[in-house]
Amino acid sequence: MNVYYRKTVVGWFNLYPAGSDEFVNLNPEEFAALLPQVSRRAFAGCTEIEVTAARELFGKEVRPA
């Protein structure tokens, strides 16, 4: 599933499903565990996550891209 992320003023990350205004807020450790390929210095971007991880995060039925 495609997602995009933004770093907040306090250093946490908002993770959004592509095409949605819904988001989950992750602390830096949770974000790094979910997306180890993203630099800790990144402040915004997009990437893909597994559908199972998306279901856990967003708590609803999601469809693969």
Secondary structure, DSSP 8 states (H G I E B T S, - for coil): -EEEEEE-TTS-EEEEETT-S--EEE-HHHHHHH-TTS-TT--EEEEE--HHHHHHHH-S-----
